[in-house]
């Protein structure tokens, strides 16, 4: 097929039937990309200085416009992803909820980070100038929509919400797996932009399937940061483009995580069967298409682990197949499972039920000893879907050694009883170095949108472990500090003026 035909051929695909539907989305032209970047740059200085109430109300208006799309949005997202109604409905609530949460953050104003060190002209041996600091937004941001969250991590999702909250115009590269859903959300944001009287360049949506679209946006000199959720290969490619620019820019990429679960001895002895059943519930949720899916389990070898495996095997054997998001994701899952089947020393414990439809993931559970796991790097690679590997360790020393050898993760989980506390204590420093969120007696699937949440971690979980893509600290990724020295009060930004017209919390000589 000619390149021109490919560029004009993007249509939504229902993964449950492999049938295309809906309108075609022509690949954005070079002129459209240029126009979006130019408009975002032109809108930046106006948008970044909007008053706090205007910006907060704008975020709330986006949430209201998304809700006004009603059942049509739900049905469209279901058709494009194969996800059930309850999941999409819940995700819509998460999307509008995080927009409203960031509206609260904006109004509160503490993200401005106002600090004032008043002048000390009489100080000896040298006087001190008047120094005032605040955070300002970085500039226009490119956000890449995620395949597995068509609402909460895509066009109007967390990266977009936090960048807009920071005062950054946003250009979204919509995901090709759900173009109609993205277009509906994009239309809702456009309506909110117009209603607020903001420059049109505050938001743009470009829907396409060619790699040159994303690469061109990241390389454009007017773009100052990137938010990405997707594959390790994609994230690393954008990191490379951003680093090789004349002006390198930050890329906040969430990429790859296998989210280890450690079954501590007392917990395993007390509730092996219950843990095995609950583990499979987490593993198979949403066909395992979560970045927090529990892809590794570590436990001491012995009868208690045998009981856990038996319960997990029974639960997975009864698990029904689920439609995956796209044929490509399904194919990659099958390839990952088949690769594990071919590894020396890896034992297949169970497969889930086989369905009669297309793109249906059949769960897979494997077991291996720790020595084999340490020798074979392939065993620690992410398989995106409902596949997991149980690693049998000999003793506490080997458990610590194996954990030390892991790459960076989004999460790490300890299943533990009170009697496990002392054995768990030396593991915590290791897990702190490896993960952004450490859980006790829970399962990593499910990420609360809140002030204290961290959804990030050392590479390759993310490209920058200093940030989070979920929670109110996500705004910090798109800000940088500026210091004002001896600037007259009439020229100072509102947050730093003597009379504090915004009423924000400020640190005066280090005291709030």
C-alpha positions as CSV (number, residue, x, y, z in Angstrom):
1,X,0.0,0.0,0.0
2,X,1.3,3.4,-0.9
3,X,2.4,5.8,1.9
4,X,-0.3,8.3,1.0
5,X,-3.0,5.6,1.3
6,X,-1.7,4.5,4.7
7,X,-1.8,8.0,6.0
8,X,-5.4,8.4,5.0
9,X,-6.6,5.0,6.3
10,X,-6.9,5.5,10.1
11,X,-10.3,4.3,11.3
12,X,-11.3,2.9,14.6
13,X,-11.1,-0.9,15.0
14,X,-13.3,-2.9,17.3
15,X,-10.9,-5.5,18.8
16,X,-13.7,-7.8,19.7
17,X,-14.6,-8.3,16.0
18,X,-11.6,-6.9,14.1
19,X,-14.0,-4.7,12.2
20,X,-13.3,-1.1,11.3
21,X,-16.0,1.5,11.9
22,X,-16.6,5.2,12.0
23,X,-15.0,8.1,10.0
24,X,-11.5,8.1,8.6
25,X,-8.9,10.3,10.3
26,X,-6.4,11.7,7.7
27,X,-2.8,11.9,8.9
28,X,-2.0,15.4,10.1
29,X,-0.1,17.4,7.5
30,X,3.1,19.3,8.1
31,X,1.2,22.5,8.0
32,X,-1.2,21.3,10.7
33,X,1.7,20.3,13.0
34,X,3.3,23.7,12.4
35,X,0.1,25.5,13.1
36,X,-0.5,23.6,16.4
37,X,3.1,24.3,17.6
38,X,2.9,28.0,16.6
39,X,-0.5,28.5,18.2
40,X,0.7,26.8,21.5
41,X,3.8,29.0,21.6
42,X,1.7,32.2,20.9
43,X,-0.7,31.2,23.7
44,X,1.9,30.5,26.3
45,X,2.6,33.9,27.8
46,X,-1.1,34.7,28.0
47,X,-2.2,31.4,29.4
48,X,0.6,31.1,32.0
49,X,-0.4,34.3,33.7
50,X,-4.1,33.6,33.9
51,X,-5.4,34.2,37.4
52,X,-5.8,31.2,39.6
53,X,-9.6,31.2,39.6
54,X,-9.8,31.4,35.8
55,X,-7.5,28.5,35.4
56,X,-9.2,26.4,38.0
57,X,-12.7,27.1,36.5
58,X,-11.3,26.1,33.1
59,X,-10.3,22.7,34.4
60,X,-13.7,22.2,36.0
61,X,-15.3,23.2,32.8
62,X,-13.4,20.5,30.9
63,X,-14.7,18.0,33.4
64,X,-18.3,19.2,32.9
65,X,-18.0,19.1,29.1
66,X,-16.7,15.5,29.3
67,X,-19.6,14.5,31.5
68,X,-22.0,16.2,29.0
69,X,-20.9,13.8,26.3
70,X,-23.0,11.2,28.2
71,X,-23.5,7.7,27.1
72,X,-22.2,8.2,23.6
73,X,-18.7,8.6,25.0
74,X,-19.0,5.4,27.0
75,X,-20.3,3.4,24.1
76,X,-17.7,4.8,21.7
77,X,-14.8,3.9,24.1
78,X,-16.2,0.4,24.7
79,X,-16.4,-0.2,20.9
80,X,-12.8,1.0,20.3
81,X,-11.1,-0.8,23.2
82,X,-13.2,-3.9,24.1
83,X,-13.3,-2.8,27.7
84,X,-16.6,-3.3,29.6
85,X,-19.0,-0.6,30.5
86,X,-18.3,-0.6,34.2
87,X,-14.6,-0.1,33.5
88,X,-15.1,2.8,31.0
89,X,-17.7,4.5,33.3
90,X,-15.3,4.3,36.2
91,X,-12.5,5.6,34.1
92,X,-14.6,8.6,33.0
93,X,-15.2,9.4,36.7
94,X,-11.4,9.2,37.4
95,X,-10.8,11.5,34.4
96,X,-13.2,14.2,35.6
97,X,-12.2,13.7,39.2
98,X,-8.5,14.4,38.5
99,X,-9.4,17.5,36.5
100,X,-11.4,18.8,39.5
101,X,-8.6,17.8,41.9
102,X,-6.1,19.9,39.9
103,X,-8.6,22.8,40.0
104,X,-8.3,22.6,43.8
105,X,-4.5,22.5,43.5
106,X,-4.5,25.6,41.3
107,X,-6.7,27.6,43.7
108,X,-4.6,26.6,46.7
109,X,-1.6,28.1,45.0
110,X,1.1,26.2,47.0
111,X,2.4,24.8,43.7
112,X,3.8,28.3,43.0
113,X,6.4,27.7,45.7
114,X,6.6,31.4,46.7
115,X,9.8,32.1,48.7
116,X,10.9,35.6,49.9
117,X,14.3,36.4,51.5
118,X,13.9,40.1,52.3
119,X,16.9,42.5,51.7
120,X,19.4,42.9,54.5
121,X,21.3,46.0,53.6
122,X,23.0,46.3,57.0
123,X,24.3,42.7,57.0
124,X,28.1,42.4,57.3
125,X,30.5,41.7,55.8
126,X,28.2,41.8,52.7
127,X,24.6,43.0,52.4
128,X,21.9,40.7,51.0
129,X,19.7,41.6,48.0
130,X,16.0,41.2,48.1
131,X,15.4,37.7,46.7
132,X,12.0,36.2,45.6
133,X,11.3,32.9,43.9
134,X,8.3,31.3,42.3
135,X,7.7,28.4,39.9
136,X,6.6,29.2,36.4
137,X,5.4,26.7,33.7
138,X,8.0,25.3,31.3
139,X,6.1,26.1,28.1
140,X,4.0,24.1,25.5
141,X,3.8,20.4,26.3
142,X,3.2,17.4,24.0
143,X,1.2,14.6,25.6
144,X,1.0,11.1,24.1
145,X,-2.3,9.3,24.7
146,X,-2.1,5.7,26.2
147,X,-3.6,2.7,24.6
148,X,-4.8,1.1,27.8
149,X,-6.6,4.1,29.4
150,X,-8.6,5.8,26.6
151,X,-9.8,8.5,29.0
152,X,-7.7,8.7,32.2
153,X,-4.3,8.6,30.5
154,X,-5.2,10.0,27.1
155,X,-6.5,13.1,25.5
156,X,-8.0,14.6,28.7
157,X,-6.1,12.5,31.1
158,X,-3.6,13.1,33.9
159,X,-0.7,14.5,31.8
160,X,-3.0,16.9,30.1
161,X,-4.7,18.0,33.3
162,X,-1.5,18.5,35.2
163,X,0.2,20.4,32.4
164,X,-2.8,22.7,31.9
165,X,-2.9,23.2,35.7
166,X,0.7,24.3,35.6
167,X,-0.1,26.9,32.9
168,X,1.3,25.0,29.9
169,X,-0.5,24.8,26.6
170,X,-0.9,21.2,25.5
171,X,-0.8,19.4,22.2
172,X,-2.0,15.9,22.4
173,X,-0.9,13.2,20.0
174,X,-4.0,11.1,20.1
175,X,-3.6,7.3,20.2
176,X,-4.6,5.5,17.0
177,X,-6.3,2.7,18.9
178,X,-9.2,5.0,20.0
179,X,-9.5,8.0,17.6
180,X,-13.2,8.6,18.0
181,X,-13.0,8.7,21.8
182,X,-10.0,11.0,21.6
183,X,-11.9,13.3,19.1
184,X,-14.9,13.5,21.5
185,X,-12.7,14.4,24.4
186,X,-10.8,16.9,22.3
187,X,-14.0,18.6,21.3
188,X,-15.0,18.9,24.9
189,X,-11.7,20.6,25.8
190,X,-12.1,22.9,22.8
191,X,-15.5,24.0,24.1
192,X,-14.1,24.7,27.5
193,X,-11.2,26.8,26.0
194,X,-13.7,28.9,24.0
195,X,-16.1,29.3,27.0
196,X,-13.2,30.6,29.1
197,X,-12.1,33.1,26.5
198,X,-8.6,31.5,26.3
199,X,-6.4,31.6,23.2
200,X,-7.1,28.7,20.9
201,X,-3.5,27.5,21.1
202,X,-4.0,26.4,24.8
203,X,-5.1,23.0,23.4
204,X,-4.7,21.0,20.2
205,X,-5.4,17.4,19.3
206,X,-3.5,15.7,16.4
207,X,-4.7,12.2,15.7
208,X,-2.4,10.0,13.5
209,X,-0.7,6.7,13.2
210,X,2.7,7.6,11.7
211,X,5.8,7.7,13.9
212,X,6.9,10.8,12.2
213,X,4.0,12.7,13.8
214,X,5.2,12.1,17.4
215,X,8.9,12.5,16.5
216,X,8.2,15.8,14.8
217,X,6.3,17.1,17.8
218,X,9.1,16.2,20.2
219,X,11.7,17.7,18.0
220,X,9.9,21.0,17.4
221,X,11.9,23.8,19.2
222,X,8.7,25.4,20.6
223,X,7.9,22.3,22.6
224,X,9.4,22.4,26.1
225,X,8.4,19.1,27.7
226,X,6.8,15.7,26.8
227,X,4.4,13.4,28.7
228,X,4.3,9.9,27.5
229,X,2.7,6.6,28.6
230,X,3.5,3.6,26.5
231,X,6.2,1.1,25.5
232,X,9.8,1.1,26.6
233,X,11.0,1.3,23.0
234,X,8.7,4.3,22.3
235,X,9.7,6.2,25.5
236,X,13.4,5.6,24.9
237,X,13.1,6.8,21.3
238,X,11.5,10.1,22.4
239,X,14.1,10.5,25.2
240,X,16.8,10.2,22.5
241,X,15.1,12.8,20.2
242,X,14.6,15.2,23.1
243,X,18.2,14.8,24.2
244,X,19.6,15.5,20.8
245,X,17.7,18.7,20.2
246,X,19.6,22.0,20.1
247,X,17.7,22.7,23.4
248,X,17.2,19.4,25.2
249,X,13.9,19.1,27.0
250,X,12.6,16.7,29.7
251,X,10.6,13.7,28.7
252,X,8.4,12.2,31.4
253,X,7.8,8.7,30.1
254,X,6.0,5.9,31.9
255,X,7.2,2.7,30.2
256,X,7.9,-0.7,31.6
257,X,7.2,-2.4,35.0
258,X,6.7,-5.9,36.3
259,X,5.7,-4.9,39.8
260,X,7.2,-7.6,42.1
261,X,5.1,-9.2,44.9
262,X,7.0,-10.7,47.8
263,X,5.1,-13.3,49.9
264,X,6.6,-13.2,53.3
265,X,6.8,-16.5,55.2
266,X,4.3,-15.9,58.0
267,X,1.7,-14.5,55.7
268,X,2.2,-17.3,53.2
269,X,1.8,-19.9,56.0
270,X,-1.3,-18.3,57.4
271,X,-3.2,-17.6,54.1
272,X,-1.6,-19.2,51.1
273,X,-4.8,-20.2,49.5
274,X,-6.5,-16.8,49.9
275,X,-3.4,-15.0,48.6
276,X,-3.3,-17.3,45.5
277,X,-6.9,-16.6,44.6
278,X,-6.5,-12.8,45.2
279,X,-3.3,-12.7,43.2
280,X,-5.1,-14.2,40.1
281,X,-7.9,-11.6,40.5
282,X,-5.3,-8.8,40.3
283,X,-3.4,-10.5,37.4
284,X,-6.4,-11.0,35.2
285,X,-8.2,-7.8,35.9
286,X,-8.7,-6.0,32.6
287,X,-6.9,-8.8,30.7
288,X,-3.8,-7.7,32.6
289,X,-3.5,-4.5,30.6
290,X,-2.3,-2.4,33.5
291,X,1.2,-0.9,34.0
292,X,0.8,-2.1,37.6
293,X,0.0,-5.7,36.8
294,X,1.8,-8.1,39.2
295,X,4.2,-9.9,36.8
296,X,6.6,-11.4,39.3
297,X,6.0,-13.2,42.6
298,X,8.9,-14.1,45.0
299,X,8.6,-16.5,47.9
300,X,10.6,-19.0,49.9
301,X,10.4,-22.5,48.4
302,X,8.4,-25.0,50.4
303,X,5.0,-26.5,51.1
304,X,3.4,-23.1,51.8
305,X,4.4,-21.9,48.4
306,X,3.0,-25.1,46.9
307,X,-0.3,-24.3,48.5
308,X,-0.2,-20.8,47.0
309,X,0.6,-22.2,43.6
310,X,-2.2,-24.7,43.8
311,X,-4.8,-22.0,44.7
312,X,-3.5,-19.7,41.9
313,X,-3.5,-22.5,39.4
314,X,-7.1,-23.3,40.2
315,X,-8.2,-19.7,40.0
316,X,-6.4,-19.1,36.7
317,X,-7.7,-22.3,35.1
318,X,-11.3,-21.0,35.7
319,X,-10.5,-17.5,34.5
320,X,-12.4,-16.5,31.3
321,X,-10.5,-15.0,28.4
322,X,-10.8,-11.2,27.8
323,X,-10.5,-9.1,24.7
324,X,-7.3,-7.2,24.5
325,X,-7.1,-3.6,23.3
326,X,-5.7,-4.1,19.9
327,X,-4.6,-6.9,17.6
328,X,-1.0,-5.6,18.0
329,X,-1.1,-5.8,21.8
330,X,-2.7,-9.3,21.7
331,X,0.1,-10.4,19.3
332,X,2.8,-9.0,21.6
333,X,1.2,-10.8,24.6
334,X,1.1,-14.1,22.7
335,X,4.7,-13.6,21.7
336,X,5.8,-12.9,25.3
337,X,4.0,-16.0,26.7
338,X,5.5,-18.2,24.0
339,X,8.9,-16.9,24.8
340,X,8.5,-17.9,28.4
341,X,7.3,-21.3,27.3
342,X,10.5,-21.8,25.5
343,X,12.9,-20.8,28.3
344,X,15.0,-23.5,30.0
345,X,14.0,-24.1,33.6
346,X,10.6,-22.4,33.3
347,X,7.6,-24.5,34.2
348,X,4.1,-23.7,33.0
349,X,1.7,-24.0,35.9
350,X,-1.6,-23.0,34.3
351,X,-3.4,-21.3,31.4
352,X,-6.8,-19.7,31.6
353,X,-9.9,-20.7,29.6
354,X,-9.7,-20.5,25.8
355,X,-12.3,-18.4,24.1
356,X,-13.8,-18.5,20.6
357,X,-13.4,-14.9,19.7
358,X,-10.5,-12.8,18.3
359,X,-7.8,-11.0,20.3
360,X,-8.7,-12.8,23.5
361,X,-6.0,-13.1,26.1
362,X,-5.6,-16.5,27.9
363,X,-3.9,-16.0,31.2
364,X,-0.6,-17.7,31.9
365,X,1.2,-18.6,35.1
366,X,4.8,-19.9,35.3
367,X,7.3,-21.0,37.9
368,X,11.1,-20.9,38.1
369,X,13.9,-21.2,40.6
370,X,15.8,-18.1,41.7
371,X,19.1,-19.3,40.1
372,X,17.6,-19.7,36.7
373,X,15.8,-16.4,37.1
374,X,19.1,-14.6,37.8
375,X,20.8,-16.2,34.9
376,X,18.2,-15.4,32.3
377,X,17.5,-11.7,31.7
378,X,14.5,-12.5,29.5
379,X,12.6,-13.7,32.6
380,X,12.5,-10.2,34.0
381,X,11.1,-8.6,30.9
382,X,7.5,-7.2,31.0
383,X,4.8,-9.3,29.3
384,X,1.9,-6.8,28.9
385,X,-1.1,-8.9,29.8
386,X,-2.3,-11.5,32.3
387,X,1.0,-13.4,32.6
388,X,3.1,-13.8,35.7
389,X,6.1,-15.7,36.9
390,X,6.6,-17.2,40.4
391,X,10.2,-17.2,41.5
392,X,11.2,-19.8,44.2
393,X,14.0,-18.6,46.5
394,X,16.0,-20.6,48.9
395,X,16.4,-18.2,51.8
396,X,16.2,-14.6,52.9
397,X,19.7,-13.8,51.6
398,X,18.8,-15.0,48.1
399,X,15.6,-13.1,48.2
400,X,17.4,-9.8,48.9
401,X,20.0,-10.7,46.2
402,X,17.3,-11.3,43.6
403,X,15.4,-8.1,44.5
404,X,18.7,-6.1,44.2
405,X,19.1,-7.4,40.7
406,X,15.7,-6.0,39.5
407,X,15.3,-3.0,37.3
408,X,13.3,0.0,38.4
409,X,9.6,-0.6,39.0
410,X,6.4,1.4,39.5
411,X,5.4,-0.7,42.5
412,X,6.6,-3.4,44.9
413,X,4.3,-5.3,47.2
414,X,4.9,-7.1,50.5
415,X,2.3,-9.6,51.6
416,X,3.1,-9.8,55.3
417,X,1.7,-10.6,58.7
418,X,2.9,-8.9,62.0
419,X,5.4,-11.8,62.5
420,X,7.1,-10.9,59.2
421,X,8.0,-7.3,60.3
422,X,11.6,-8.0,61.2
423,X,12.2,-10.1,58.1
424,X,10.7,-7.3,55.9
425,X,12.7,-4.5,57.5
426,X,16.0,-5.1,55.6
427,X,14.0,-5.4,52.3
428,X,12.5,-1.9,52.5
429,X,15.7,0.0,51.6
430,X,16.0,-2.3,48.6
431,X,12.4,-1.7,47.5
432,X,12.8,2.1,48.1
433,X,15.7,2.1,45.6
434,X,13.7,0.0,43.1
435,X,10.1,1.3,43.2
436,X,8.0,4.5,43.4
437,X,5.2,2.9,45.5
438,X,5.6,0.2,48.1
439,X,2.4,-1.7,49.2
440,X,1.7,-3.9,52.2
441,X,-1.1,-6.5,52.0
442,X,-2.7,-5.1,48.8
443,X,-2.3,-5.6,45.1
444,X,-0.7,-3.1,42.8
445,X,-3.5,-2.8,40.3
446,X,-5.6,0.2,41.1
447,X,-3.9,3.6,41.5
448,X,-5.7,6.2,43.7
449,X,-5.7,9.8,42.4
450,X,-4.7,11.7,45.5
451,X,-2.2,14.1,47.0
452,X,0.1,11.4,48.3
453,X,0.1,9.0,45.3
454,X,3.3,8.3,43.4
455,X,3.0,6.6,40.0
456,X,6.6,6.6,38.8
457,X,9.9,5.0,39.6
458,X,13.5,4.4,38.5
459,X,14.2,3.5,34.9
460,X,12.7,1.7,33.0
461,X,9.5,2.2,34.9
462,X,9.8,5.9,34.0
463,X,12.4,8.1,32.3
464,X,12.7,10.4,35.4
465,X,12.2,9.0,38.9
466,X,11.8,12.4,40.4
467,X,8.2,12.8,39.2
468,X,4.8,11.1,39.2
469,X,2.2,10.9,36.5
470,X,-0.7,10.4,39.1
471,X,-1.5,12.6,42.1
472,X,-1.2,16.3,42.6
473,X,2.6,16.3,42.5
474,X,2.3,15.6,38.8
475,X,2.1,19.3,38.3
476,X,5.7,19.7,39.4
477,X,7.0,18.0,36.2
478,X,6.0,21.0,34.1
479,X,7.3,23.8,36.3
480,X,10.7,25.5,36.9
481,X,11.9,28.0,39.5
482,X,12.7,31.6,38.7
483,X,14.4,34.0,41.2
484,X,13.7,37.8,41.1
485,X,16.5,39.9,42.7
486,X,15.7,43.5,43.7
487,X,12.8,43.7,41.2
488,X,10.5,46.6,42.0
489,X,7.2,45.6,43.6
490,X,5.2,47.1,40.7
491,X,7.0,44.6,38.3
492,X,6.8,41.5,40.6
493,X,4.4,38.7,39.8
494,X,1.3,38.7,42.0
495,X,2.5,35.8,44.2
496,X,5.6,37.7,45.2
497,X,4.2,41.2,45.7
498,X,4.5,42.7,49.2
499,X,0.7,42.6,49.9
500,X,0.3,39.0,48.6
501,X,-2.8,39.7,46.6
502,X,-3.3,36.0,45.8
503,X,-3.3,35.1,49.4
504,X,-1.0,32.1,48.8
505,X,1.3,30.5,51.5
506,X,4.8,31.9,51.2
507,X,8.1,31.1,53.0
508,X,9.6,34.3,54.4
509,X,13.2,33.8,55.4
510,X,12.3,30.0,55.3
511,X,9.3,30.3,57.6
512,X,5.9,29.6,56.2
